[in-house]
């Protein structure tokens, strides 16, 4: 395989691996966000954990600094006191050394031991008690290095350069003030640098002597390290303890709330006998008692409403059925009068025509009431058949043409070239379309009615568009209510019963479809019927837009417009925005 192709293959493989990692990370982050949003207990515990962690960290840093400063300061004071006491002994030893040297200049007298050696032995703790101190001393004679003394093999190279220069500037000015200097240095015989306090001073006794004390902070550093470790361990344990306390407290509060939520969900699902257990007399117990009382009152009200609704449905059904027999008799008599109207006087002939029209409206209302009662009783069913929706639309338009001619309304059809097959109840879908067409004719103000049919792989849709008065905001759902009118003062011109759209919505729901409305004042309205191609499948979308295309294009065009400021004219006026 060529190297270039191998590199491309490797890059593609690497991109796939990185893409898989990113997808898994996004899924994990999504699950974590959902868990965080849905769990009150997790939110309380996490918030408590974060806040307590911040408090413990701040408090631990503060305590560590305070303890560190206290230990270091105490050690420095102790070191300064020990160095001052040693300098007094060294100054006395240097004075005695000069006296002994003056006496030893006489012939015949033996040379006494050097007092400085005795003082050094006493300082470093190798004298009578054999105890060794935790610091080292260097006595440096700049003029005569051979007369210098040191403990622990410390030498001039171990002295910080800045401290030595500072002391020598003081010596030039005859200043005897001790100086401190702290830095990590490595003393002879040690493998690493240690934090060490160096105290230097000048002693003027027959010349100038530089005295340096080296105080290592090993024990202090070890103690401070142990203290910091203890603070971290105690802080971590405290954070876990606070988290556990928050978990227990949140659990005590969240568990009853979760039980109340589950009971409310079951109550909303229709299980009206759902109740909460009441434990104790605290606020949560009173909440459970109030919830149970609410559920009991709600169940009672729903039961009363169901009984009332049942009585109403039974009354409508009984009245509708009982009216059929007298209505049939009246219909037969009216038909005879209507057929013989030409033999009557003009007033009687007109009365026969009016009675015939009102009887037709009464029969239509009675049929609608019976249909509504079947829906309320749950007795409606479908007679499914595979049909071409285009044919159903054409039959509905043919039934509506006479009414459209009386209102000077024309139909504009937009049908696809290919068949739009679907498993539907032919009679019910045709009734839905007739109701939509009648509604568009009544409210279309004599303008054209556009009927559009669309289909995709899963659904078919029919949109009926009028250019009449339109709908106000919020009326797109009210329009399907029984006997609802947008304008109560407006009389029905086609003798409708006020139940057509309500029945149409029930028919659409029985198919598992949608019947939706859109409208704007002055722009007309559009009703869209969407049905699944195969009965029993769930709809995921519609092939047609609920908003008419011209309205959608107008919104898009307005959204893309940007104001342009034109230059002012010479007379000081200005142009309007284009």
C-alpha angles and dihedrals in degrees: 000000000000116000092240092054090046090053092049090049091050092048091049091049091048091050090050091051092047090046091052091049091050092049092050090047091050091048091049091048090049092051090048092050092049091048090048093049094046100043117072090180091056091049093051094046093045093047091049091047094050095045094046090047091054092047093048093048093050092045092046093051091048094049092044092052092046093049092044093051092045094050094043093046093049090048091049092050091049091047092049091052093049092047092050092051091048092050090055091054091045092050090050091048092050090050092050090047090058092048091049092049090052092051094045091059088078111095118250096029122114121236110255120223117276109265090209091065091052091050091048090052090050093047097050091043103244093121129096099322094043091222115144121213125227097244141062130231131210121190107192124193105194095193096045110026090182090068093057122112131204140174127215093016092286113159142180092278090067092060114100108247093225092054093048093050091048092053093048091052088052090049090056089056093041093243117154100191115136118237130208128212127177124194140129107274134165115234122205113283094024126111099209142028119270132196102259134178112220118196117190132186140167122239117195108205114139087328135353123300123188112214118196126186119196114204113184117208096213097124093041092050091048091049092047090048090053090048092051091048090050091049091051093048094045091045092050091048091047091052091050090047092051090047090051091048090049090049092052094045093046090047091054090053101034098047094064090043090051091049089050090050092051091047090050090051092051090046090052089050090061102266095130094173092067113124138170125239112245116219122178129338103275128116093278091051090051088048090054090048092050090047092052091049090049092049091049093049091045092050090049093050093046091049090051091047091048090052091048092047091048090051091049093048091047091048093050091046094047093046092047092051094043091051093056095075098050090038090056091052093047089047093054091050092046091051090054092049092045092051091050096043092111090066093053130085115268094260093050092044091053091048091053090052092049092048090051092051093047092047089054089051091047091051091049092050091047091051090049092049091051090049092050090049090053090052092048090050092048091238098122116112138172131250097206124202134160106251139162108252090211090065091050090051092050092051091049091050091049089054090050100046095089091054091045091054091053089054094041090242126148129201122230111200124204106184128166119242094234125070117267102212121187139161103247143137100264095205096050096045091049089051090051091052093046090052091049092048093047090049091049091049093049095049099030095089091226094300126129120286115218117210115192127185122197136171141183135175096289108025147024125216139192122198122195112197126189129180099216136110094317130205131292121232110287095019093096088084099033091057090076094055118109115269091354119154128190090213113023091193091059112094121224109253099193100044097250122173098223091242101086099094092040090054090044091055091049090050091050092048091049088059091048089249139123132251110190136170135210129183146154128196108265093005099078126231141272130209119200125199115196121186131177116248091225119044115245098026122120120246117238098177146338129258090222130056117243091220113067113254094240091054091048091049091050091052091049092048092050091048092053094050115104123193114249118203111216122207117267120260123247095257092061095259126119140218125248118249112275 
